Amino acid sequence: MTIVRPAERPANEPARRAVPLSDILIDEEIEQAAAEAVRSGWWSMGPRVKEFEEAFAAACEAKTAFAVSSGTSALHLALLAVGCGPGDEVILPSLNFVAAANTIVHVGARPVFCDIRGTHDLNLDIHDVEAAITPATSAIVVLHYGGHACDIEAILELADRHGLAVIEDAAHALGARWKGKTCGTFGDVGCFSFFANKNLPTGEGGMLVTNDDALAERIRLLRSHGMTTLTWDRDRGHAHSYDVVEHGFNYRLDEVRAAIGLVQLRRLPEHNAARGRLVEQYRTALDGAAGIEMPFSSNGASESAHHLAVIVLPEGCSRRAFQEALADSGIQTSVHYPPIHSFSAYRASNGAQRPLPVTDLVAPRIVSLPLYPHMTPADVSAVVGAALLAAS
Ligand SMILES: *Cc1c(COP(=O)(O)O)cnc(C)c1O
């Protein structure tokens, strides 16, 4: 992703407003936290990672949290922890980032894609999840699209009835809630991402949360080669040797990113609230105007993390022309996401694909507009003006 910063605009370019899709706020507190971690001389997983995990678990009201190297490694460990493996089918929405599907393939299981609800709600359709269940199904990986909670209670009830594990891909949903309870803490394991464009950016990084002690122990082992003690513990004199009891990975997070994460975690509520105000401004100006629809107008029981500002273009409006028109005005847009079942690797490997009529109808019409906490109302107005012009 290229981020066009206003400062990088050549001086002779017209004074149009360059609005990136996403942007990171860098200030002294972030720089200092990173510098302190660097100067500490302990760069791998250590006390800052532990502090970050404890603060994250407390913020989510989860029993245990494990920091990892990415959201993708979090999903991989979650699937292994709940026991997904060869011969299993795992259900997930196709309108999703590819990470969950890739990790399902990596554990030897088969991703089975389900449909979404419609232009008003881009989350999974519980009835289609139920229709996708077979005797081979072992788990459901749910997504809280754009930070809007999916119907997680109905999913838990369905999973319970069929004896399935539930993993929450909560990469969009940092700080989101459903009936007051934090997204990521409903299922067996919740997975978060700290990628540069997420609500809590550290560059790369991720977190797993769980309330289940047995799953926690498996995640702890698998994160670090299946070794029974950590370098940090041995350095502190807490342990002298170790055993290897599982075939694990190195999915650890480092101290510099944990230090940045601690600062970002403190800012998360304020940043999510700022995102919410900007989305409201988009919604007031765009929902129902020039045939544009903005999904998730009714939040119901969900308190969104407002990760994305997604619109659905009117039928027949060329998305390509729309995005090009905005790019010509200096406004960066994106698509979250091309459906996974449309990618070559999945068309070939997935065998007989279930029909996904709603995804096929809605996905070609979605566009993500710029959204980041320090975006200004004037930035939103500039995007709205360009969007209305391009859609009509
Ligand atoms: C970003 C993202 C991931 C992957 O996270 P990484 O930290 O980039 O590995 C997984 N799922 C969704 C929905 C995401 O948006």
The ligand as a Tripos MOL2 file, in Angstrom:
@<TRIPOS>MOLECULE
LIG
   15    15     1     0     0
SMALL
NO_CHARGES

@<TRIPOS>ATOM
      1 C1         -5.1070   -7.7140    8.5160 C.3       1 LIG1
      2 C2         -5.9790   -8.9060    8.5680 C.ar      1 LIG1
      3 C3         -5.4830  -10.1870    8.8370 C.ar      1 LIG1
      4 C4         -4.0280  -10.5160    8.8840 C.3       1 LIG1
      5 O1         -3.3090   -9.8090    9.7750 O.3       1 LIG1
      6 P1         -1.7120   -9.6310    9.5510 P.3       1 LIG1
      7 O2         -1.2960   -9.0050   10.8420 O.co2     1 LIG1
      8 O3         -1.5470   -8.7300    8.3840 O.co2     1 LIG1
      9 O4         -1.1280  -10.9760    9.3510 O.co2     1 LIG1
     10 C5         -6.3820  -11.2310    8.9500 C.ar      1 LIG1
     11 N1         -7.6950  -11.0430    8.8010 N.ar      1 LIG1
     12 C6         -8.2200   -9.8350    8.5050 C.ar      1 LIG1
     13 C7         -9.6820   -9.6970    8.3710 C.3       1 LIG1
     14 C8         -7.3750   -8.7320    8.3720 C.ar      1 LIG1
     15 O5         -7.9120   -7.5490    8.0640 O.3       1 LIG1
@<TRIPOS>BOND
     1     1     2 1
     2     2     3 ar
     3     2    14 ar
     4     3     4 1
     5     3    10 ar
     6     4     5 1
     7     5     6 1
     8     6     7 2
     9     6     8 1
    10     6     9 1
    11    10    11 ar
    12    11    12 ar
    13    12    13 1
    14    12    14 ar
    15    14    15 1
@<TRIPOS>SUBSTRUCTURE
     1 LIG1         1 GROUP 0 **** ****
